Amino acid sequence: MEVVGPNDFQRPPGGTAVTIGAYDGVHIGHRKLLERIRSHSRRLGLESVVVTFDRHPASVIRPESAPKLLTDLTQKLELLAECEVDVTMVVPFDADRAEEPAEEFVSAVLVETLGARVVVVGEDFHFGHNRRGNVALLRRLGEHHGFDVDDVKLTGEDGAIVSSTRIRALLSAGDVVGAGELLGRPHQVRGRVVRGDGRGGRELGYPTANVDVPERMVLPGIGIFAGWYTHPDGATGAAAISVGRRPTFYPPEDGHASELVEAYLLDFEGDLYGEEARVSFVERLRDERRFERAEDLVDQMARDVERTREVLSGPEGRRWAQTT
């Protein structure tokens, strides 16, 4: 897959089959759109193109209430590349773009830049200033400019709508299994391993990698999880993962503990500090809780590790290991 900006795209003589959207998560609903543009491109001999943005449009339009992200731009492009589209065009989204009327976006991007002949979108697609553009307007503009519009209902196997908003809600509730089914893979966060309190290895006997996940990214709801840890070289190992505030050592009433992602790598010895880690969540094991004694926490951590082994050695754990 080629990744280009609007000024770098060489419009093919035959035109393009295009889909447009934020594509946050590149979930199974998005993949229906991608399969549809591949189908149109094969049928008509067109180049398949995804138009997406360098940031989530809501971060510019309404930054105070913009959703946290399921994928950053790098991961989104990796996932799109797996879907075998020909080109992804990354359009800068700034204040000027937010004010651009829907008609101008169609004329400038879809017609002039891409030479679109087929445009594939979700049936609830909106675009342009004040989200005034919709499928009906797109069809009218297509009749004028000479492209067809194919709107697709983004549903899962159960017939329910699949959306990034729905996935965020599942993650917030700690339902990483449900979120993974809609994503088509485990939810993954990325960040650099940084130094923490040092208590995990020194006092508890379970050294953890403290992964500094950017604030803009979605974390699952607080709890203990079984999942996978992937090193920069692609090597992947089982991990018991905590997303929480360490209430045994930082009582909630003190209000001092920040939310952390800590991964204990099973059967691993080595220095992880400074590496860029990928942490994937397969199953929620339990709530985070406060223990009166550190010894009780250690006993619980031992049970968490054994449960992690059971989960990840089972069919679902092995299945998801192939997608991290």
C-alpha positions, -999 to 999 in steps of 0.1 A, spaced: 0 0 0 13 35 -9 7 63 16 5 98 1 -7 133 8 -31 151 -14 -4 169 -33 16 137 -40 -12 116 -56 -8 107 -92 -43 103 -105 -46 71 -126 -61 75 -161 -90 52 -153 -99 68 -120 -104 55 -86 -127 36 -62 -127 56 -30 -138 54 6 -136 82 31 -135 83 69 -116 87 102 -112 49 102 -104 49 139 -98 13 149 -102 -1 113 -129 -24 128 -149 -51 111 -174 -25 99 -146 -5 82 -134 -37 66 -168 -41 49 -161 -8 32 -126 -18 23 -137 -50 8 -164 -31 -12 -139 -7 -28 -116 -36 -36 -145 -53 -53 -154 -22 -73 -117 -16 -82 -114 -52 -96 -147 -50 -115 -140 -17 -131 -102 -17 -133 -98 12 -109 -72 20 -82 -86 15 -47 -80 45 -24 -88 52 13 -91 89 22 -85 94 59 -72 122 81 -40 130 100 -60 134 132 -95 127 143 -117 156 130 -134 159 164 -100 169 179 -102 201 158 -140 207 157 -147 200 194 -115 194 212 -130 196 246 -152 165 239 -132 147 213 -131 109 218 -100 91 227 -85 71 199 -86 33 193 -56 36 170 -30 63 163 -21 72 127 8 48 126 -13 18 137 -42 28 115 -19 28 84 -6 -6 94 -41 -20 96 -51 -4 63 -21 -19 46 -32 -54 58 -65 -48 40 -48 -47 6 -59 -13 -7 -37 3 -33 -33 38 -17 -42 56 15 -43 94 12 -38 111 45 -55 145 44 -44 172 69 -74 182 91 -71 217 105 -94 247 112 -96 255 75 -106 220 66 -132 220 93 -148 251 77 -148 236 42 -183 231 27 -191 195 17 -194 205 -19 -159 220 -20 -144 188 -4 -160 167 -31 -149 189 -59 -113 194 -46 -105 159 -32 -128 134 -48 -131 149 -83 -100 169 -90 -74 150 -70 -87 114 -72 -109 113 -103 -134 91 -83 -157 69 -102 -171 51 -72 -174 64 -36 -181 39 -9 -192 51 26 -212 40 56 -249 47 54 -246 72 83 -217 90 67 -214 128 73 -188 153 61 -180 189 55 -187 220 76 -212 214 103 -215 178 90 -239 190 64 -228 165 39 -245 131 39 -251 102 16 -280 120 -1 -259 151 -9 -230 128 -21 -254 111 -45 -265 144 -60 -229 156 -63 -220 122 -79 -247 126 -105 -232 160 -114 -195 150 -113 -199 115 -128 -193 91 -99 -215 65 -83 -221 62 -45 -223 29 -27 -235 32 9 -230 2 32 -246 -7 65 -218 -13 90 -231 -43 110 -216 -73 127 -227 -109 125 -254 -102 150 -269 -75 128 -260 -48 153 -243 -16 141 -205 -16 145 -189 17 153 -158 31 170 -182 47 196 -196 13 205 -161 -2 208 -150 26 231 -180 20 253 -172 -17 256 -136 -9 265 -147 16 291 -167 -12 307 -137 -35 306 -153 -58 280 -121 -64 259 -136 -96 245 -166 -78 231 -144 -50 218 -120 -75 202 -148 -92 183 -158 -59 168 -122 -48 161 -113 -82 146 -83 -84 169 -75 -76 205 -75 -39 215 -38 -28 216 -21 2 232 14 13 225 40 33 244 75 34 258 85 14 288 94 38 316 107 35 351 80 32 378 82 27 416 104 -3 412 82 -21 437 70 -49 414 103 -67 413 120 -55 445 91 -60 469 66 -82 452 87 -105 430 67 -96 399 87 -70 379 64 -51 355 69 -31 324 53 3 329 40 13 295 36 51 290 5 52 268 -3 86 253 -32 104 270 -52 106 237 -55 67 235 -83 46 248 -75 23 278 -98 -5 289 -116 2 322 -96 -4 353 -89 -40 360 -65 -70 356 -62 -86 321 -46 -115 303 -29 -104 271 1 -102 249 32 -80 251 50 -74 218 86 -62 216 100 -39 189 114 -68 170 80 -85 168 86 -111 195 54 -116 215 49 -132 249 22 -137 274 15 -110 300 -7 -104 330 -16 -67 327 -29 -42 352 -47 -11 342 -52 9 374 -40 31 402 -23 6 426 -47 11 455 -28 -12 479 0 14 479 -19 45 470 -52 47 488 -79 62 465 -87 89 490 -52 103 487 -58 112 451 -22 109 441 -20 78 419 -23 82 382 -37 54 360 -10 31 347 -6 2 323 17 -24 339 26 -57 322 42 -86 339 58 -108 312 55 -145 319 87 -165 317 108 -135 308 140 -120 322 156 -89 308 157 -51 307 128 -35 289 134 1 298 131 25 269 117 0 244 85 7 224 60 -18 236 27 -30 223 2 -44 248 -29 -63 236 -58 -72 258 -74 -106 254 -96 -112 285 -105 -93 317 -96 -114 348 -109 -93 377 -114 -59 392 -86 -40 407 -88 -41 445 -70 -29 476 -52 -54 498 -45 -48 535 -11 -66 532 14 -68 504 16 -105 510 -21 -109 501 -15 -89 468 14 -113 460 -8 -143 465 -34 -128 442 -8 -119 416 3 -156 415 -34 -166 408 -36 -139 381 -5 -153 364 -19 -188 364 -52 -177 351 -33 -157 324 -16 -189 313 -49 -207 311 -66 -180 290 -37 -175 266 -31 -212 260 -68 -217 251 -83 -214 216 -92 -177 219 -58 -168 233 -40 -186 206 -63 -171 180 -56 -136 191 -18 -142 194 -18 -143 156 -31 -107 153 -9 -88 177 
